[in-house]
Amino acid sequence: MTIKRMDNVGIVVESLDDAISFFIELGMKLEGRTMVEGEWAGRVTGLGNQQVEIAMMVTPDGHSRLELSRFIAPPVIADHRNAPVNALGYLRVMFAVEDIDDVLARLLKRGAQLVGELMRYEDSYKLCYIRGPEGLLIGLAEELG
């Protein structure tokens, strides 16, 4: 085997505080927050001398993480937040939740927007997509039965 695990999914945001608050409401915990900067970091990303504030969010089971990044330098040069579900490339993250109705109600109060409809797939799942902070596409799924 060559892969031990998937370590994290990275999401670039404009407001780290808003994104942290949203994902805490979803049920994640803030594992840590720090500044990553300097020439060494830019050698990894290919961006040269960079300054990025990051926050690592972790799911309650401790197995999955989101790395939220706010680039200070160099500035953000592209914006894919409003891409539709069928756009090429990395697009969304899907979370398994215990009570999708409750989670959806709480997130809608925090400004999330339902993309389509909350749907039931046979007797297996209730699913929906939402736009979270800054238009991030997030999937929610509740396993039934």
C-alpha positions as CSV (number, residue, x, y, z in Angstrom):
1,M,0.0,0.0,0.0
2,T,1.3,3.4,-0.9
3,I,-1.2,5.7,0.8
4,K,-1.6,5.8,4.6
5,R,-4.6,8.1,4.7
6,M,-6.0,11.3,3.2
7,D,-4.7,14.0,5.5
8,N,-6.9,17.0,4.6
9,V,-8.8,19.0,2.0
10,G,-7.7,22.6,1.5
11,I,-10.1,25.5,1.0
12,V,-8.9,29.1,0.3
13,V,-11.2,31.8,1.9
14,E,-11.3,35.5,2.3
15,S,-12.4,35.5,5.9
16,L,-10.9,32.9,8.1
17,D,-13.0,33.9,11.1
18,D,-16.3,33.4,9.1
19,A,-15.2,30.1,7.7
20,I,-14.1,28.8,11.1
21,S,-17.4,29.9,12.7
22,F,-19.4,28.1,9.9
23,F,-17.5,24.8,10.2
24,I,-17.8,24.9,14.0
25,E,-21.5,25.3,13.6
26,L,-21.4,22.3,11.3
27,G,-19.8,20.3,14.2
28,M,-16.1,20.5,13.4
29,K,-13.5,21.6,15.9
30,L,-10.7,24.1,15.5
31,E,-7.5,22.0,15.8
32,G,-5.1,24.9,15.4
33,R,-4.5,28.3,13.7
34,T,-1.2,29.7,12.6
35,M,0.7,31.8,10.0
36,V,2.7,29.9,7.4
37,E,5.2,32.2,5.6
38,G,8.5,32.5,4.0
39,E,10.5,31.3,1.1
40,W,10.5,27.6,2.3
41,A,6.6,27.5,2.1
42,G,6.7,29.0,-1.3
43,R,9.1,26.4,-2.5
44,V,6.4,23.7,-1.6
45,T,3.5,25.6,-3.3
46,G,5.5,27.1,-6.2
47,L,4.3,30.6,-5.2
48,G,7.6,32.0,-4.1
49,N,7.7,34.1,-0.9
50,Q,4.3,33.7,0.6
51,Q,2.3,34.6,3.7
52,V,-0.8,32.5,4.5
53,E,-2.9,32.3,7.6
54,I,-4.3,28.8,8.1
55,A,-6.8,27.1,10.4
56,M,-7.0,23.3,10.7
57,M,-10.5,22.0,11.3
58,V,-11.2,18.4,12.4
59,T,-14.3,16.3,12.4
60,P,-15.6,14.9,15.8
61,D,-14.2,11.4,15.0
62,G,-10.7,12.9,14.4
63,H,-10.3,11.2,11.0
64,S,-11.0,14.1,8.6
65,R,-9.6,17.6,8.3
66,L,-10.1,20.8,6.4
67,E,-7.3,23.2,6.0
68,L,-8.7,26.7,5.7
69,S,-6.2,29.2,4.1
70,R,-6.3,33.0,3.8
71,F,-3.6,34.2,1.5
72,I,-2.1,37.5,2.4
73,A,0.8,37.3,-0.1
74,P,0.7,36.6,-3.0
75,P,-2.9,37.7,-3.5
76,V,-5.6,35.3,-4.7
77,I,-5.8,35.3,-8.5
78,A,-8.8,33.1,-9.3
79,D,-12.2,32.5,-7.9
80,H,-14.1,29.2,-8.4
81,R,-16.7,29.6,-5.7
82,N,-19.6,30.1,-8.0
83,A,-18.9,27.1,-10.3
84,P,-21.8,24.8,-10.8
85,V,-21.8,21.2,-9.5
86,N,-20.7,19.9,-12.9
87,A,-17.6,22.1,-13.2
88,L,-14.2,20.4,-13.8
89,G,-11.8,20.1,-10.9
90,Y,-12.2,19.9,-7.1
91,L,-15.5,21.3,-6.3
92,R,-17.1,20.4,-3.0
93,V,-16.7,18.5,0.3
94,M,-19.4,16.2,1.5
95,F,-20.2,15.7,5.2
96,A,-22.1,12.8,6.8
97,V,-24.4,14.3,9.4
98,E,-26.7,12.7,12.0
99,D,-29.8,14.9,11.5
100,I,-29.7,16.8,8.2
101,D,-32.9,18.7,8.9
102,D,-31.4,20.2,12.1
103,V,-28.0,20.9,10.5
104,L,-29.6,22.5,7.5
105,A,-31.8,24.7,9.6
106,R,-28.9,25.9,11.7
107,L,-26.7,26.6,8.7
108,L,-29.4,28.5,6.8
109,K,-29.7,30.7,9.9
110,R,-26.0,31.5,9.5
111,G,-26.4,32.5,5.9
112,A,-26.0,29.3,4.0
113,Q,-28.2,28.9,0.9
114,L,-29.7,25.7,-0.3
115,V,-28.5,25.0,-3.9
116,G,-31.3,22.7,-5.1
117,E,-33.6,20.7,-2.8
118,L,-33.2,18.5,0.2
119,M,-33.9,15.1,-1.4
120,R,-34.3,11.5,-0.3
121,Y,-32.5,8.8,-2.3
122,E,-34.5,5.6,-1.9
123,D,-34.4,4.4,1.8
124,S,-30.6,5.1,1.9
125,Y,-29.9,8.8,2.2
126,K,-31.3,12.3,2.6
127,L,-28.9,14.7,0.7
128,C,-28.5,18.3,-0.3
129,Y,-26.0,20.8,-1.4
130,I,-25.6,24.2,0.2
131,R,-23.5,27.3,-0.5
132,G,-21.7,28.1,2.8
133,P,-19.5,31.0,3.6
134,E,-18.2,32.9,0.6
135,G,-20.2,30.6,-1.7
136,L,-18.3,27.4,-0.9
137,L,-20.2,24.3,-2.1
138,I,-20.8,21.8,0.6
139,G,-22.7,18.5,0.5
140,L,-24.7,17.1,3.4
141,A,-25.8,13.5,3.7
142,E,-27.8,11.7,6.4
143,E,-27.7,7.9,6.2
144,L,-31.2,6.5,6.8
145,G,-32.0,3.3,8.6
